[in-house]
Amino acid sequence: MEVKHSSSSPSSFIDQLVVPGDVILDLSSMSNQTIKLGGGLRQDGDSISVMKAGQLRFTKPNKYWVESSHKRYVPSAGDNVLGVVVDTKPENFLVDIKGPALAFLPVLAFEGGTRRNIPKFEVGTLLYVRVVNANTGMNPELSCMDANGKAGEYGVLKEGYMFESSTGLSRTLLSSPPCPVLEALGKKLSFEIAVGINGRFWVNASQPSTVILVGNAIQKSESLSVVQQKIYLEKLLKSIQ
């Protein structure tokens, strides 16, 4: 969702705990400037208010959302997610994205997609996709293309293994500067990773043991402090030298 506001921003709330009903921005006397509202926020008249408890987050240039470490994911347009195909229909693939309802991926939502080259996905196929619509009361719509109609990084994730996490851990893995855990593992091990904001991440490597080690280390890191993470990773990486 996009709304207009002035150059003022809810900076005093960023990275702070917010609860339902908190008003983080008043639009009543502000000039135009576009911002994007992610999960946990809504517009009530001239007010931007909080719908769920968590920490208010901001990413440049203009997106705000409420982050909470929930297992259930609340879809938001523009999110990159990992989805599992659960059924195929003539017009759509039905995909589990860990949300309150199944999402649908139109059979033509692929770069160069036509009726002659519709992809064939088996049930259980893992996809890296983009949420293009997430209207309340409707099934989210997905795409395997970026905003310019290109496949880019989207599509089938072959081999490897998908791990479940909280949405909070997903956002940590996607943060900038790079997540310290990923950075430390990447210096010692060779692996691929794809992270969905919906509380899932996929790891692939030449050795299955590396996939398991990386996945388990990432999952364990969520319950550790920064100092504890450093100690844990040092011991872990020494043990595999």
Contacts in CASP RR format, 6 or more apart in sequence:
PFRMAT RR
TARGET T0000
AUTHOR 0000-0000-0000
METHOD contacts of the structure
MODEL  1
MEVKHSSSSPSSFIDQLVVPGDVILDLSSMSNQTIKLGGGLRQDGDSISV
MKAGQLRFTKPNKYWVESSHKRYVPSAGDNVLGVVVDTKPENFLVDIKGP
ALAFLPVLAFEGGTRRNIPKFEVGTLLYVRVVNANTGMNPELSCMDANGK
AGEYGVLKEGYMFESSTGLSRTLLSSPPCPVLEALGKKLSFEIAVGINGR
FWVNASQPSTVILVGNAIQKSESLSVVQQKIYLEKLLKSIQ
1 36 0 8 1.000
1 37 0 8 1.000
1 38 0 8 1.000
1 42 0 8 1.000
1 43 0 8 1.000
1 77 0 8 1.000
2 34 0 8 1.000
2 35 0 8 1.000
2 36 0 8 1.000
2 37 0 8 1.000
3 27 0 8 1.000
3 34 0 8 1.000
3 35 0 8 1.000
3 37 0 8 1.000
3 43 0 8 1.000
3 48 0 8 1.000
4 27 0 8 1.000
4 30 0 8 1.000
4 32 0 8 1.000
4 33 0 8 1.000
4 34 0 8 1.000
4 35 0 8 1.000
5 25 0 8 1.000
5 27 0 8 1.000
5 30 0 8 1.000
5 32 0 8 1.000
5 33 0 8 1.000
5 35 0 8 1.000
5 48 0 8 1.000
6 30 0 8 1.000
6 31 0 8 1.000
6 32 0 8 1.000
6 33 0 8 1.000
7 31 0 8 1.000
7 33 0 8 1.000
8 25 0 8 1.000
8 30 0 8 1.000
9 25 0 8 1.000
9 58 0 8 1.000
10 24 0 8 1.000
10 25 0 8 1.000
10 48 0 8 1.000
10 56 0 8 1.000
10 64 0 8 1.000
13 22 0 8 1.000
13 24 0 8 1.000
13 56 0 8 1.000
14 56 0 8 1.000
14 57 0 8 1.000
14 58 0 8 1.000
15 55 0 8 1.000
15 56 0 8 1.000
15 57 0 8 1.000
16 55 0 8 1.000
16 56 0 8 1.000
17 53 0 8 1.000
17 54 0 8 1.000
17 55 0 8 1.000
18 24 0 8 1.000
18 50 0 8 1.000
18 53 0 8 1.000
18 54 0 8 1.000
18 55 0 8 1.000
18 56 0 8 1.000
18 66 0 8 1.000
19 50 0 8 1.000
19 53 0 8 1.000
19 54 0 8 1.000
20 49 0 8 1.000
20 50 0 8 1.000
20 51 0 8 1.000
20 52 0 8 1.000
20 53 0 8 1.000
21 49 0 8 1.000
21 50 0 8 1.000
21 51 0 8 1.000
22 49 0 8 1.000
22 50 0 8 1.000
23 47 0 8 1.000
23 48 0 8 1.000
23 49 0 8 1.000
23 50 0 8 1.000
24 41 0 8 1.000
24 48 0 8 1.000
24 49 0 8 1.000
24 50 0 8 1.000
24 56 0 8 1.000
24 64 0 8 1.000
25 47 0 8 1.000
25 48 0 8 1.000
26 46 0 8 1.000
26 47 0 8 1.000
27 43 0 8 1.000
27 45 0 8 1.000
27 46 0 8 1.000
27 47 0 8 1.000
27 48 0 8 1.000
28 46 0 8 1.000
33 62 0 8 1.000
34 62 0 8 1.000
35 62 0 8 1.000
35 63 0 8 1.000
35 64 0 8 1.000
36 62 0 8 1.000
36 63 0 8 1.000
36 64 0 8 1.000
37 43 0 8 1.000
37 48 0 8 1.000
37 63 0 8 1.000
37 64 0 8 1.000
37 65 0 8 1.000
38 63 0 8 1.000
38 64 0 8 1.000
38 65 0 8 1.000
38 66 0 8 1.000
38 76 0 8 1.000
39 51 0 8 1.000
39 52 0 8 1.000
39 65 0 8 1.000
39 66 0 8 1.000
39 74 0 8 1.000
39 76 0 8 1.000
40 50 0 8 1.000
40 51 0 8 1.000
40 52 0 8 1.000
40 65 0 8 1.000
40 66 0 8 1.000
40 74 0 8 1.000
41 48 0 8 1.000
41 49 0 8 1.000
41 50 0 8 1.000
41 51 0 8 1.000
41 64 0 8 1.000
41 65 0 8 1.000
41 66 0 8 1.000
42 48 0 8 1.000
42 49 0 8 1.000
42 51 0 8 1.000
43 49 0 8 1.000
48 64 0 8 1.000
50 56 0 8 1.000
50 66 0 8 1.000
51 66 0 8 1.000
52 66 0 8 1.000
52 68 0 8 1.000
52 74 0 8 1.000
53 66 0 8 1.000
53 68 0 8 1.000
54 66 0 8 1.000
54 67 0 8 1.000
54 68 0 8 1.000
55 66 0 8 1.000
55 67 0 8 1.000
55 68 0 8 1.000
56 64 0 8 1.000
56 65 0 8 1.000
56 66 0 8 1.000
56 67 0 8 1.000
57 64 0 8 1.000
57 65 0 8 1.000
57 66 0 8 1.000
57 67 0 8 1.000
57 171 0 8 1.000
58 64 0 8 1.000
65 76 0 8 1.000
67 167 0 8 1.000
67 168 0 8 1.000
67 171 0 8 1.000
68 167 0 8 1.000
68 168 0 8 1.000
69 166 0 8 1.000
69 167 0 8 1.000
69 168 0 8 1.000
69 169 0 8 1.000
69 222 0 8 1.000
70 166 0 8 1.000
70 167 0 8 1.000
70 168 0 8 1.000
71 98 0 8 1.000
71 164 0 8 1.000
71 166 0 8 1.000
71 167 0 8 1.000
71 199 0 8 1.000
72 98 0 8 1.000
72 99 0 8 1.000
72 100 0 8 1.000
73 81 0 8 1.000
73 97 0 8 1.000
73 98 0 8 1.000
73 99 0 8 1.000
73 167 0 8 1.000
73 197 0 8 1.000
73 198 0 8 1.000
73 199 0 8 1.000
74 99 0 8 1.000
74 100 0 8 1.000
75 81 0 8 1.000
75 97 0 8 1.000
75 99 0 8 1.000
75 103 0 8 1.000
75 131 0 8 1.000
75 134 0 8 1.000
75 140 0 8 1.000
75 198 0 8 1.000
76 131 0 8 1.000
76 134 0 8 1.000
77 131 0 8 1.000
77 132 0 8 1.000
77 133 0 8 1.000
77 134 0 8 1.000
78 130 0 8 1.000
78 131 0 8 1.000
78 132 0 8 1.000
79 130 0 8 1.000
79 131 0 8 1.000
79 134 0 8 1.000
79 196 0 8 1.000
79 197 0 8 1.000
79 198 0 8 1.000
80 128 0 8 1.000
80 129 0 8 1.000
80 130 0 8 1.000
80 131 0 8 1.000
80 196 0 8 1.000
80 197 0 8 1.000
81 97 0 8 1.000
81 98 0 8 1.000
81 128 0 8 1.000
81 129 0 8 1.000
81 130 0 8 1.000
81 131 0 8 1.000
81 142 0 8 1.000
81 196 0 8 1.000
81 197 0 8 1.000
81 198 0 8 1.000
81 200 0 8 1.000
82 97 0 8 1.000
82 126 0 8 1.000
82 127 0 8 1.000
82 128 0 8 1.000
82 129 0 8 1.000
82 157 0 8 1.000
82 162 0 8 1.000
82 194 0 8 1.000
82 195 0 8 1.000
82 196 0 8 1.000
82 198 0 8 1.000
82 199 0 8 1.000
82 200 0 8 1.000
82 201 0 8 1.000
82 202 0 8 1.000
83 95 0 8 1.000
83 96 0 8 1.000
83 97 0 8 1.000
83 98 0 8 1.000
83 103 0 8 1.000
83 126 0 8 1.000
83 127 0 8 1.000
83 128 0 8 1.000
83 129 0 8 1.000
83 198 0 8 1.000
83 200 0 8 1.000
84 95 0 8 1.000
84 96 0 8 1.000
84 124 0 8 1.000
84 125 0 8 1.000
84 126 0 8 1.000
84 127 0 8 1.000
84 162 0 8 1.000
85 93 0 8 1.000
85 94 0 8 1.000
85 95 0 8 1.000
85 121 0 8 1.000
85 122 0 8 1.000
85 123 0 8 1.000
85 124 0 8 1.000
85 125 0 8 1.000
85 127 0 8 1.000
86 94 0 8 1.000
86 95 0 8 1.000
86 96 0 8 1.000
86 102 0 8 1.000
86 123 0 8 1.000
86 124 0 8 1.000
87 93 0 8 1.000
87 94 0 8 1.000
87 123 0 8 1.000
88 94 0 8 1.000
88 121 0 8 1.000
88 123 0 8 1.000
90 107 0 8 1.000
91 106 0 8 1.000
91 107 0 8 1.000
92 104 0 8 1.000
92 105 0 8 1.000
92 106 0 8 1.000
92 107 0 8 1.000
93 104 0 8 1.000
93 105 0 8 1.000
93 107 0 8 1.000
93 121 0 8 1.000
94 102 0 8 1.000
94 103 0 8 1.000
94 104 0 8 1.000
94 105 0 8 1.000
95 102 0 8 1.000
95 103 0 8 1.000
95 104 0 8 1.000
95 105 0 8 1.000
95 127 0 8 1.000
95 129 0 8 1.000
95 142 0 8 1.000
96 102 0 8 1.000
96 103 0 8 1.000
97 103 0 8 1.000
97 129 0 8 1.000
97 131 0 8 1.000
97 140 0 8 1.000
97 142 0 8 1.000
97 198 0 8 1.000
98 198 0 8 1.000
98 199 0 8 1.000
98 200 0 8 1.000
99 140 0 8 1.000
99 198 0 8 1.000
101 137 0 8 1.000
101 139 0 8 1.000
101 140 0 8 1.000
102 139 0 8 1.000
103 131 0 8 1.000
103 139 0 8 1.000
103 140 0 8 1.000
103 141 0 8 1.000
103 142 0 8 1.000
104 139 0 8 1.000
104 140 0 8 1.000
104 141 0 8 1.000
104 142 0 8 1.000
105 127 0 8 1.000
105 129 0 8 1.000
105 141 0 8 1.000
105 142 0 8 1.000
105 143 0 8 1.000
105 144 0 8 1.000
106 141 0 8 1.000
106 143 0 8 1.000
107 118 0 8 1.000
107 119 0 8 1.000
108 114 0 8 1.000
108 115 0 8 1.000
108 118 0 8 1.000
109 132 0 8 1.000
109 142 0 8 1.000
109 143 0 8 1.000
109 144 0 8 1.000
109 145 0 8 1.000
110 119 0 8 1.000
110 144 0 8 1.000
110 145 0 8 1.000
110 151 0 8 1.000
111 144 0 8 1.000
111 145 0 8 1.000
111 149 0 8 1.000
111 150 0 8 1.000
111 151 0 8 1.000
111 152 0 8 1.000
121 127 0 8 1.000
121 156 0 8 1.000
125 156 0 8 1.000
126 156 0 8 1.000
126 157 0 8 1.000
126 162 0 8 1.000
126 202 0 8 1.000
127 142 0 8 1.000
127 144 0 8 1.000
127 154 0 8 1.000
127 155 0 8 1.000
127 156 0 8 1.000
127 157 0 8 1.000
128 153 0 8 1.000
128 154 0 8 1.000
128 155 0 8 1.000
128 157 0 8 1.000
128 194 0 8 1.000
128 196 0 8 1.000
128 202 0 8 1.000
129 142 0 8 1.000
129 143 0 8 1.000
129 144 0 8 1.000
129 154 0 8 1.000
129 155 0 8 1.000
130 142 0 8 1.000
130 143 0 8 1.000
130 144 0 8 1.000
130 145 0 8 1.000
130 146 0 8 1.000
130 154 0 8 1.000
131 140 0 8 1.000
131 141 0 8 1.000
131 142 0 8 1.000
132 141 0 8 1.000
132 142 0 8 1.000
132 143 0 8 1.000
133 140 0 8 1.000
133 141 0 8 1.000
134 140 0 8 1.000
134 141 0 8 1.000
143 154 0 8 1.000
144 151 0 8 1.000
144 154 0 8 1.000
144 155 0 8 1.000
145 151 0 8 1.000
145 152 0 8 1.000
145 154 0 8 1.000
146 152 0 8 1.000
146 154 0 8 1.000
153 194 0 8 1.000
157 194 0 8 1.000
157 202 0 8 1.000
157 204 0 8 1.000
158 204 0 8 1.000
159 204 0 8 1.000
160 202 0 8 1.000
160 203 0 8 1.000
160 204 0 8 1.000
160 205 0 8 1.000
160 211 0 8 1.000
161 202 0 8 1.000
161 203 0 8 1.000
161 204 0 8 1.000
161 211 0 8 1.000
161 212 0 8 1.000
161 215 0 8 1.000
162 200 0 8 1.000
162 201 0 8 1.000
162 202 0 8 1.000
163 200 0 8 1.000
163 201 0 8 1.000
163 202 0 8 1.000
163 203 0 8 1.000
163 215 0 8 1.000
163 218 0 8 1.000
163 219 0 8 1.000
164 199 0 8 1.000
164 200 0 8 1.000
165 173 0 8 1.000
165 199 0 8 1.000
165 200 0 8 1.000
165 201 0 8 1.000
165 218 0 8 1.000
165 219 0 8 1.000
165 222 0 8 1.000
166 199 0 8 1.000
166 222 0 8 1.000
167 197 0 8 1.000
167 198 0 8 1.000
167 199 0 8 1.000
168 199 0 8 1.000
168 222 0 8 1.000
169 199 0 8 1.000
169 218 0 8 1.000
169 219 0 8 1.000
169 221 0 8 1.000
169 222 0 8 1.000
170 195 0 8 1.000
170 196 0 8 1.000
170 197 0 8 1.000
170 198 0 8 1.000
170 199 0 8 1.000
170 200 0 8 1.000
170 201 0 8 1.000
171 197 0 8 1.000
172 179 0 8 1.000
172 222 0 8 1.000
173 179 0 8 1.000
173 181 0 8 1.000
173 182 0 8 1.000
173 193 0 8 1.000
173 195 0 8 1.000
173 201 0 8 1.000
173 218 0 8 1.000
174 195 0 8 1.000
174 196 0 8 1.000
174 197 0 8 1.000
180 226 0 8 1.000
180 229 0 8 1.000
180 230 0 8 1.000
181 217 0 8 1.000
181 218 0 8 1.000
181 221 0 8 1.000
181 229 0 8 1.000
181 233 0 8 1.000
182 193 0 8 1.000
182 218 0 8 1.000
184 233 0 8 1.000
184 237 0 8 1.000
185 191 0 8 1.000
185 214 0 8 1.000
185 217 0 8 1.000
185 218 0 8 1.000
185 233 0 8 1.000
185 237 0 8 1.000
188 237 0 8 1.000
188 240 0 8 1.000
188 241 0 8 1.000
189 205 0 8 1.000
189 210 0 8 1.000
189 213 0 8 1.000
189 214 0 8 1.000
189 240 0 8 1.000
190 205 0 8 1.000
190 206 0 8 1.000
190 210 0 8 1.000
191 203 0 8 1.000
191 204 0 8 1.000
191 205 0 8 1.000
191 210 0 8 1.000
191 211 0 8 1.000
191 214 0 8 1.000
192 203 0 8 1.000
192 204 0 8 1.000
192 205 0 8 1.000
193 201 0 8 1.000
193 202 0 8 1.000
193 203 0 8 1.000
193 204 0 8 1.000
193 214 0 8 1.000
194 201 0 8 1.000
194 202 0 8 1.000
195 201 0 8 1.000
195 202 0 8 1.000
201 215 0 8 1.000
201 218 0 8 1.000
203 211 0 8 1.000
203 214 0 8 1.000
203 215 0 8 1.000
203 218 0 8 1.000
204 211 0 8 1.000
205 211 0 8 1.000
205 214 0 8 1.000
213 236 0 8 1.000
213 240 0 8 1.000
217 232 0 8 1.000
217 233 0 8 1.000
217 236 0 8 1.000
220 232 0 8 1.000
221 229 0 8 1.000
221 232 0 8 1.000
221 233 0 8 1.000
224 232 0 8 1.000
END
